[in-house]
Structures are given as structure tokens and as C-alpha cells.
Amino acid sequence: MMKKQKAIIFDLDGTLIDSVLDIALCMNKVLQELNLPTYKIEEYNYFLGGGVDVLVDNVLKNPSLKIKDIVIQRFKEVYDLAIHSNTKPYEGIYELLDELEKLDFKIAVLSNKPHKFTINYINTLFNKYNFIEVHGQKDDRPKKPHPAGALLISKNLNIPCEDIYFVGDTKVDMQTASNANMISIGVLWGFRDEKELKEHKANFIVEKPLDILNIVKN
């Protein structure tokens, strides 16, 4: 009997990489330029996960369309030019990916971060790993928690949704997994807490990256 092929889709920010400091510094720079209130770094943990437009909604609090568009455009410019020296994989992520490789898991990334930045991070920080599918936010596809991106990955990998684990740190990821009929794994090293993950019915919750192996080996 052939062994069933399985896959894991990872969220990026707050799951594979700790990026909150660089995002916060870039956004605060934009807000300062426009004489708008800035935020403490830790406050950004609750602003992230929904993509750039949701981030801007969160920092501006009911913005007009005009100012929102200005901030989005300027943030993308600043973030694109910044040297992201504070952004790095979480401790244990490389070890997890090494083990998944040995287990012959197919791995993918689905992020609400703009596609260009998502690709750049995977190519820069994870170039030794074979991420078969990497998708960031694109204009022609709905963002998470809509299941379109997850379903596309399932189709391209030729693996049924019920054989795919979806790993993320926010309710958006848990909702995406549920909407796509995938198995959700919530992580506690990212931007949100256990309460949020439980409220959004994570199938599993882990404290450290290598804990994921105990789930996916079964």
C-alpha cells in the first residue's frame, strides 16, 4: 500500500518569521512623516495578519479612502527600501523544516503579505528549502481567510485538503484552514495568544516548532 502524500501550508509573518519589529518601524516612520500618531512595537502584534490594508485600517482607525491609499502606498515604498535586519526565522523553524524534508512532506506558504515581499523573504531566508508553492497577497485573488489560496495550493500539489495541515498564528489562519477543510495548527510563538486560537477552533495548538512533528507524524 502506497504511503499517503501529505503537505503543510505555513503562514509567513508570526509563523515562520518574526517580522513585527521591522513592520512596526516602517509603519511608524510613515505615520511620523504624515504627522499621525505612532504606536508601541507590541501594539502591532494585534494589527497584523490581515494584510497591508487591514494593518492601515488598524493604525488609522476609520480612515478616509484618500488617506488610507496614501499610507498604503507610502508604507509599501518604505518597507520595500528598508533593510529588514530585525526580521528572522523563529528559533526552531529551520530544524522543523529539516525534519519535514526527511519525512517527505510537501511544504508551501500562504500569506496576506504582498506577494513580492513574501517571495523575497522565502528566497532570502529559506533558499535551501523546497517550498513548492509560495503565495502572498495578489490583486486577482481574495485574501485569507477566504479559502481560494489554500484550495489553489491543494490543487497544484495534487493533495486533498483533508491531507493538508495549515499552520498559523492568528484567527485568520484558523478560519482559512476551516474554510478549506484543512487541519489547523495554531502556534503560540507568533502575534496572538492561545485564547484567540481556541476561540477559532484550532485543531491543534503548539508551543514550539518541533512540537508540530508529533502531530504530523501520526
The 8 nearest C-alpha neighbors of each residue, nearest first, counted from 0:
[[1, 2, 3, 4, 5, 217, 103, 162],
 [2, 0, 3, 4, 5, 103, 158, 102],
 [1, 3, 4, 0, 5, 103, 102, 104],
 [2, 4, 1, 5, 162, 0, 158, 6],
 [5, 3, 2, 6, 158, 104, 162, 105],
 [6, 4, 162, 104, 163, 3, 105, 158],
 [5, 7, 105, 163, 104, 106, 164, 8],
 [6, 8, 164, 106, 163, 165, 107, 9],
 [7, 9, 107, 165, 108, 106, 166, 164],
 [10, 8, 108, 166, 165, 107, 109, 11],
 [9, 11, 167, 110, 109, 14, 108, 166],
 [10, 12, 15, 14, 110, 16, 9, 13],
 [13, 11, 16, 14, 18, 17, 15, 10],
 [12, 14, 189, 17, 190, 16, 168, 15],
 [15, 13, 11, 12, 167, 10, 189, 16],
 [16, 14, 11, 88, 89, 12, 13, 92],
 [17, 15, 88, 12, 87, 89, 13, 14],
 [18, 16, 13, 86, 87, 89, 88, 19],
 [17, 19, 86, 20, 21, 16, 12, 22],
 [18, 20, 22, 21, 23, 17, 43, 44],
 [21, 19, 23, 22, 18, 24, 40, 85],
 [20, 22, 24, 23, 19, 18, 83, 85],
 [23, 21, 19, 25, 20, 24, 26, 18],
 [22, 24, 20, 26, 21, 25, 40, 19],
 [25, 23, 21, 27, 22, 26, 20, 28],
 [26, 24, 28, 22, 23, 27, 78, 21],
 [25, 27, 29, 23, 28, 24, 74, 22],
 [26, 28, 30, 24, 37, 29, 25, 23],
 [27, 29, 25, 31, 26, 30, 24, 32],
 [30, 28, 26, 32, 27, 31, 74, 33],
 [29, 31, 35, 27, 33, 32, 28, 37],
 [32, 30, 34, 28, 33, 29, 35, 27],
 [33, 31, 29, 30, 34, 28, 35, 27],
 [32, 34, 30, 31, 35, 29, 70, 28],
 [35, 33, 31, 32, 30, 36, 29, 37],
 [34, 36, 30, 33, 31, 37, 32, 59],
 [37, 35, 30, 34, 38, 31, 27, 59],
 [36, 38, 27, 30, 35, 31, 39, 58],
 [39, 37, 40, 42, 27, 36, 43, 58],
 [38, 40, 42, 41, 37, 43, 23, 27],
 [39, 41, 42, 43, 23, 20, 38, 19],
 [42, 40, 43, 39, 44, 45, 19, 38],
 [43, 41, 44, 39, 40, 45, 38, 46],
 [42, 44, 46, 45, 41, 40, 47, 23],
 [45, 43, 190, 42, 46, 41, 47, 19],
 [44, 46, 43, 47, 42, 190, 191, 41],
 [45, 47, 43, 54, 44, 57, 48, 42],
 [48, 46, 45, 54, 44, 49, 43, 50],
 [47, 49, 50, 169, 111, 171, 46, 12],
 [48, 50, 53, 47, 111, 54, 51, 171],
 [51, 49, 111, 112, 53, 52, 48, 54],
 [50, 52, 54, 53, 55, 71, 112, 49],
 [51, 53, 55, 54, 50, 56, 71, 49],
 [54, 52, 56, 49, 55, 51, 50, 57],
 [55, 53, 51, 57, 46, 52, 56, 47],
 [54, 56, 52, 58, 57, 53, 59, 51],
 [57, 55, 53, 59, 54, 58, 60, 52],
 [58, 56, 54, 55, 60, 59, 46, 53],
 [57, 59, 55, 56, 60, 54, 46, 38],
 [58, 60, 56, 62, 57, 55, 61, 67],
 [61, 59, 57, 56, 62, 58, 55, 63],
 [62, 60, 59, 56, 63, 57, 58, 67],
 [63, 61, 59, 60, 67, 64, 66, 56],
 [62, 64, 65, 66, 67, 61, 68, 59],
 [65, 63, 67, 66, 68, 62, 69, 61],
 [64, 66, 68, 63, 67, 69, 62, 70],
 [65, 67, 69, 68, 63, 64, 70, 62],
 [68, 66, 64, 70, 65, 69, 62, 63],
 [67, 69, 71, 65, 66, 70, 72, 64],
 [68, 70, 66, 72, 67, 71, 73, 65],
 [69, 71, 73, 67, 72, 68, 74, 66],
 [72, 70, 68, 74, 73, 69, 67, 75],
 [73, 71, 75, 69, 70, 74, 68, 76],
 [72, 74, 76, 70, 75, 71, 69, 77],
 [75, 73, 77, 71, 76, 72, 70, 78],
 [74, 76, 78, 72, 73, 77, 79, 71],
 [77, 75, 73, 79, 74, 78, 80, 72],
 [78, 76, 74, 80, 79, 75, 81, 73],
 [77, 79, 75, 81, 80, 76, 74, 25],
 [78, 80, 76, 77, 81, 75, 116, 74],
 [81, 79, 77, 78, 76, 82, 75, 83],
 [82, 80, 78, 79, 83, 77, 25, 21],
 [81, 83, 84, 80, 78, 79, 85, 21],
 [84, 82, 85, 86, 81, 21, 18, 78],
 [83, 85, 82, 86, 21, 87, 81, 18],
 [86, 84, 83, 21, 87, 20, 18, 17],
 [87, 85, 18, 83, 17, 84, 21, 16],
 [86, 88, 16, 17, 85, 89, 18, 124],
 [89, 87, 16, 15, 17, 92, 90, 86],
 [90, 88, 16, 92, 17, 91, 15, 87],
 [89, 91, 92, 88, 93, 208, 94, 207],
 [90, 92, 94, 208, 93, 95, 89, 209],
 [93, 91, 95, 94, 90, 89, 208, 96],
 [94, 92, 96, 95, 91, 97, 90, 88],
 [93, 95, 97, 91, 92, 96, 98, 209],
 [96, 94, 92, 98, 209, 93, 97, 208],
 [95, 97, 99, 93, 98, 94, 100, 92],
 [98, 96, 94, 100, 95, 99, 93, 101],
 [97, 99, 101, 95, 100, 96, 94, 102],
 [100, 98, 102, 96, 101, 104, 97, 95],
 [99, 101, 103, 97, 98, 102, 104, 96],
 [102, 100, 98, 99, 103, 97, 104, 96],
 [101, 103, 99, 100, 104, 98, 216, 97],
 [104, 102, 100, 101, 99, 105, 4, 5],
 [105, 103, 6, 99, 102, 5, 100, 106],
 [104, 106, 6, 7, 103, 5, 107, 131],
 [107, 105, 7, 130, 6, 8, 104, 131],
 [106, 108, 8, 132, 130, 133, 131, 9],
 [109, 107, 133, 9, 8, 10, 134, 132],
 [110, 108, 134, 10, 135, 9, 133, 8],
 [111, 109, 135, 112, 10, 11, 134, 108],
 [110, 112, 50, 136, 135, 49, 142, 113],
 [111, 113, 110, 50, 135, 136, 117, 114],
 [114, 112, 136, 135, 116, 115, 111, 117],
 [135, 115, 113, 136, 117, 116, 137, 134],
 [114, 116, 118, 117, 113, 119, 135, 112],
 [115, 117, 119, 118, 114, 113, 120, 112],
 [118, 116, 114, 120, 135, 119, 115, 112],
 [117, 119, 121, 115, 116, 120, 122, 114],
 [120, 118, 116, 122, 117, 121, 123, 115],
 [121, 119, 123, 117, 122, 118, 124, 116],
 [120, 122, 125, 118, 123, 124, 119, 117],
 [123, 121, 126, 119, 120, 125, 124, 118],
 [124, 122, 120, 121, 126, 125, 119, 118],
 [123, 125, 121, 120, 122, 126, 88, 87],
 [126, 124, 121, 127, 128, 122, 123, 120],
 [125, 127, 122, 128, 123, 124, 121, 129],
 [128, 126, 125, 129, 124, 122, 130, 123],
 [129, 127, 126, 125, 130, 96, 100, 97],
 [128, 130, 131, 127, 106, 126, 105, 125],
 [131, 129, 107, 106, 132, 128, 133, 108],
 [130, 132, 107, 129, 106, 133, 105, 156],
 [131, 133, 107, 130, 108, 152, 134, 106],
 [134, 132, 108, 107, 109, 130, 131, 118],
 [135, 133, 109, 108, 114, 110, 132, 136],
 [114, 134, 136, 110, 113, 112, 117, 111],
 [135, 137, 113, 111, 114, 112, 142, 110],
 [138, 136, 139, 140, 114, 135, 113, 141],
 [137, 139, 140, 136, 141, 142, 113, 114],
 [138, 140, 137, 141, 136, 142, 147, 148],
 [139, 141, 137, 138, 142, 147, 148, 136],
 [142, 140, 145, 147, 143, 139, 138, 148],
 [143, 141, 145, 111, 144, 136, 140, 148],
 [144, 142, 145, 175, 171, 146, 111, 141],
 [143, 145, 175, 171, 174, 146, 142, 172],
 [146, 144, 143, 147, 142, 175, 141, 178],
 [145, 147, 179, 149, 175, 178, 148, 150],
 [148, 146, 150, 149, 145, 151, 141, 140],
 [149, 147, 151, 150, 146, 152, 109, 140],
 [148, 150, 152, 146, 151, 147, 153, 179],
 [151, 149, 153, 147, 152, 148, 146, 154],
 [150, 152, 154, 148, 153, 149, 155, 147],
 [151, 153, 155, 149, 154, 150, 156, 148],
 [154, 152, 150, 156, 158, 151, 155, 157],
 [153, 155, 157, 151, 152, 156, 150, 158],
 [156, 154, 152, 157, 153, 151, 158, 132],
 [155, 157, 153, 158, 154, 152, 105, 131],
 [158, 156, 154, 155, 153, 159, 152, 4],
 [157, 159, 156, 153, 160, 162, 154, 5],
 [160, 158, 161, 162, 153, 157, 163, 154],
 [159, 161, 181, 163, 162, 180, 153, 158],
 [160, 162, 181, 159, 163, 180, 182, 164],
 [163, 161, 160, 5, 159, 158, 6, 164],
 [164, 162, 6, 160, 7, 161, 181, 5],
 [165, 163, 182, 7, 183, 181, 8, 166],
 [164, 166, 8, 183, 176, 7, 182, 184],
 [167, 165, 184, 9, 185, 183, 8, 10],
 [168, 166, 10, 172, 185, 14, 169, 186],
 [167, 169, 186, 189, 185, 14, 13, 191],
 [170, 168, 171, 172, 191, 167, 196, 173],
 [169, 171, 173, 172, 199, 196, 174, 195],
 [172, 170, 144, 174, 169, 173, 175, 143],
 [173, 171, 175, 167, 170, 174, 169, 176],
 [172, 174, 170, 176, 175, 171, 201, 183],
 [175, 173, 177, 171, 172, 176, 144, 178],
 [176, 174, 144, 172, 178, 177, 173, 146],
 [175, 177, 181, 179, 173, 174, 183, 178],
 [176, 178, 180, 174, 179, 175, 181, 173],
 [177, 179, 175, 176, 146, 180, 174, 145],
 [178, 180, 146, 176, 177, 181, 175, 150],
 [181, 179, 177, 178, 160, 176, 161, 182],
 [180, 182, 176, 161, 160, 179, 163, 164],
 [183, 181, 164, 165, 176, 163, 202, 184],
 [184, 182, 165, 202, 201, 176, 173, 164],
 [183, 185, 203, 166, 204, 201, 202, 165],
 [186, 184, 204, 167, 168, 201, 166, 196],
 [185, 187, 168, 205, 204, 188, 167, 206],
 [186, 188, 206, 189, 192, 205, 193, 168],
 [189, 187, 186, 206, 190, 207, 13, 14],
 [190, 188, 13, 168, 187, 14, 191, 186],
 [189, 191, 44, 13, 168, 45, 169, 188],
 [192, 190, 169, 189, 168, 195, 44, 187],
 [193, 191, 194, 195, 187, 196, 190, 189],
 [192, 194, 196, 195, 197, 187, 191, 204],
 [195, 193, 197, 192, 196, 198, 191, 199],
 [196, 194, 198, 197, 193, 192, 170, 199],
 [195, 197, 193, 199, 194, 198, 201, 170],
 [198, 196, 200, 194, 199, 195, 201, 193],
 [199, 197, 195, 200, 196, 194, 201, 170],
 [200, 198, 196, 197, 170, 201, 173, 195],
 [201, 199, 197, 198, 202, 196, 173, 183],
 [200, 202, 183, 203, 196, 197, 173, 185],
 [203, 201, 183, 184, 200, 182, 204, 185],
 [202, 204, 184, 201, 185, 183, 205, 214],
 [203, 205, 185, 184, 186, 201, 206, 202],
 [206, 204, 186, 207, 210, 187, 185, 203],
 [205, 207, 187, 186, 188, 210, 204, 208],
 [206, 208, 210, 209, 205, 188, 91, 186],
 [209, 207, 210, 91, 211, 92, 95, 206],
 [208, 210, 211, 95, 207, 212, 91, 94],
 [211, 209, 212, 208, 207, 213, 205, 206],
 [212, 210, 209, 214, 213, 208, 215, 205],
 [213, 211, 215, 214, 210, 209, 216, 95],
 [214, 212, 211, 210, 216, 215, 217, 209],
 [215, 213, 212, 211, 216, 217, 210, 203],
 [214, 216, 212, 217, 213, 211, 164, 5],
 [217, 215, 214, 213, 212, 102, 211, 99],
 [216, 215, 214, 213, 212, 211, 5, 102]]
